[in-house]
């Protein structure tokens, strides 16, 4: 028996690849397994940045108090009106999955809204490409897109060094790729 199980059927994240297509926006209501709450002094300005720059949509609003935003299923953000907002970006942040083709448009949209708020996209040691954005509320948001696995590549060697065996190796276990 394995310590893990395949659960891709419950995830909206598509298999990595240059032709990966993001899922359609999910407008259904569900019990949120996780979400982030972002305090803001200006709900409308925050909604504008998150929707125009970060590719979220407004799911619902409680006027003058809260706006529930979403991208894909299970990517929920609650913007909450507050007088207490962080003055600097924290060391920790929130990460959202995306597909490779979404990174450059999100970066361009955010740079158009806040030119100094974007870092990347850049490739990582673990075979993803990431984009970091600091929102007007000083939230560190990282969009991560998995890159296709290429046996023998530098990234494949990095993954193997971490104990993640890819499909071209002997003893491959489907859940490890």
C-alpha positions as CSV (number, residue, x, y, z in Angstrom):
1,X,0.0,0.0,0.0
2,X,1.2,3.5,-0.9
3,X,1.4,6.5,1.4
4,X,-0.4,8.6,-1.3
5,X,-3.1,8.2,-3.9
6,X,-3.8,9.8,-7.2
7,X,-6.3,12.6,-6.9
8,X,-5.9,14.4,-10.2
9,X,-9.6,13.9,-10.9
10,X,-10.5,16.4,-8.1
11,X,-7.9,19.0,-9.2
12,X,-8.6,21.7,-11.7
13,X,-4.9,21.8,-12.6
14,X,-4.3,20.4,-16.1
15,X,-1.3,18.2,-17.0
16,X,1.8,20.3,-17.7
17,X,2.7,21.1,-21.3
18,X,3.0,24.0,-23.7
19,X,-0.6,23.4,-25.0
20,X,-2.1,23.0,-21.5
21,X,-5.4,24.9,-21.3
22,X,-6.6,26.5,-18.1
23,X,-10.0,25.3,-16.8
24,X,-13.1,27.4,-17.2
25,X,-13.9,29.8,-14.3
26,X,-15.8,27.9,-11.7
27,X,-18.8,29.9,-10.4
28,X,-20.3,27.1,-8.2
29,X,-20.5,27.3,-4.5
30,X,-18.6,24.8,-2.4
31,X,-17.1,24.4,1.1
32,X,-13.8,26.1,0.6
33,X,-11.0,23.7,1.7
34,X,-8.6,26.7,1.8
35,X,-8.7,30.4,1.0
36,X,-6.8,33.6,1.7
37,X,-8.2,36.7,3.4
38,X,-6.7,40.0,2.3
39,X,-7.4,43.1,4.3
40,X,-7.7,46.3,2.2
41,X,-8.5,49.9,2.8
42,X,-10.0,50.3,-0.7
43,X,-12.2,47.4,-1.9
44,X,-12.8,48.8,-5.4
45,X,-9.1,49.4,-6.1
46,X,-8.2,45.9,-4.8
47,X,-10.9,44.3,-6.9
48,X,-9.6,46.2,-9.9
49,X,-6.1,44.9,-9.4
50,X,-7.0,41.3,-8.7
51,X,-9.4,41.1,-11.6
52,X,-7.6,43.1,-14.2
53,X,-4.1,42.1,-13.2
54,X,-4.2,38.7,-11.6
55,X,-7.0,37.1,-13.6
56,X,-9.6,36.6,-10.8
57,X,-13.3,37.3,-11.2
58,X,-15.8,38.6,-8.7
59,X,-17.9,35.7,-7.3
60,X,-20.0,37.8,-5.0
61,X,-19.9,41.0,-2.9
62,X,-21.2,42.2,0.4
63,X,-21.2,46.0,-0.3
64,X,-18.7,47.9,1.8
65,X,-17.4,44.8,3.6
66,X,-16.2,41.9,1.5
67,X,-15.6,40.7,-2.0
68,X,-15.2,37.0,-2.8
69,X,-12.8,36.5,-5.8
70,X,-11.9,33.3,-7.6
71,X,-9.8,32.1,-10.5
72,X,-10.1,28.3,-10.8
73,X,-12.0,26.0,-8.4
74,X,-10.2,26.1,-5.0
75,X,-8.4,29.4,-5.8
76,X,-10.5,31.7,-3.5
77,X,-9.6,35.1,-2.1
78,X,-11.7,37.2,0.3
79,X,-11.0,40.9,0.1
80,X,-12.1,42.4,3.4
81,X,-12.4,46.1,4.2
82,X,-10.1,47.0,7.1
83,X,-8.2,49.8,8.6
84,X,-5.3,47.5,9.5
85,X,-3.3,46.6,6.3
86,X,0.3,45.4,6.2
87,X,2.7,48.1,5.3
88,X,5.3,45.8,3.6
89,X,5.2,42.5,1.7
90,X,5.6,39.5,4.1
91,X,8.2,36.8,3.7
92,X,5.3,34.3,3.1
93,X,2.6,34.6,0.5
94,X,0.0,32.7,-1.4
95,X,0.6,30.5,-4.5
96,X,-1.8,29.7,-7.3
97,X,-1.4,27.2,-10.0
98,X,-1.7,28.3,-13.6
99,X,-0.6,27.1,-17.1
100,X,2.5,28.3,-18.9
101,X,0.5,30.4,-21.4
102,X,-1.0,32.5,-18.6
103,X,2.2,33.8,-17.0
104,X,3.2,36.4,-19.6
105,X,-0.3,38.0,-19.9
106,X,-0.6,38.1,-16.1
107,X,2.8,39.7,-15.8
108,X,2.0,42.3,-18.6
109,X,-1.3,43.2,-17.0
110,X,0.2,43.6,-13.6
111,X,3.1,45.7,-14.9
112,X,0.6,47.9,-16.7
113,X,-1.2,48.5,-13.3
114,X,1.9,48.5,-11.0
115,X,5.2,48.4,-12.9
116,X,7.4,47.7,-9.9
117,X,5.2,44.9,-8.5
118,X,6.2,42.1,-10.8
119,X,9.2,39.7,-10.7
120,X,9.6,37.1,-13.4
121,X,8.4,34.8,-14.8
122,X,11.5,32.7,-14.1
123,X,12.3,29.0,-14.2
124,X,12.8,27.1,-11.0
125,X,15.1,24.3,-10.0
126,X,12.1,22.0,-9.7
127,X,10.7,22.3,-13.3
128,X,8.2,25.0,-12.9
129,X,8.0,28.6,-14.1
130,X,7.0,31.2,-11.5
131,X,5.7,34.8,-11.5
132,X,5.7,36.8,-8.3
133,X,3.5,39.8,-7.9
134,X,3.1,42.1,-4.9
135,X,-0.4,43.4,-4.7
136,X,-1.5,46.9,-3.6
137,X,-2.3,45.3,-0.2
138,X,1.3,44.0,0.0
139,X,0.3,40.4,-0.5
140,X,3.0,38.3,-2.2
141,X,1.2,36.2,-4.9
142,X,3.1,33.6,-6.8
143,X,1.7,32.0,-9.9
144,X,3.3,28.6,-10.7
145,X,3.1,26.7,-14.0
146,X,4.5,23.2,-14.3
147,X,6.8,22.7,-17.2
148,X,6.6,19.5,-19.3
149,X,8.9,16.7,-17.9
150,X,11.7,16.1,-20.4
151,X,13.8,12.9,-19.5
152,X,17.5,13.7,-19.4
153,X,17.1,17.4,-19.0
154,X,18.8,19.4,-16.3
155,X,15.4,19.8,-14.5
156,X,14.9,16.0,-14.7
157,X,18.3,15.5,-13.1
158,X,17.4,18.0,-10.4
159,X,14.1,16.2,-9.7
160,X,16.0,12.8,-9.6
161,X,18.4,14.3,-7.1
162,X,15.5,15.2,-4.9
163,X,14.1,11.6,-5.1
164,X,11.4,12.3,-7.7
165,X,11.9,9.7,-10.4
166,X,10.5,10.6,-13.8
167,X,8.8,8.2,-16.3
168,X,11.9,7.4,-18.3
169,X,13.7,5.8,-15.3
170,X,13.7,2.2,-14.2
171,X,11.3,1.5,-11.4
172,X,9.1,4.4,-12.3
173,X,6.0,4.7,-10.2
174,X,3.2,6.7,-12.0
175,X,2.6,8.9,-8.9
176,X,6.2,10.1,-8.9
177,X,6.3,11.9,-12.2
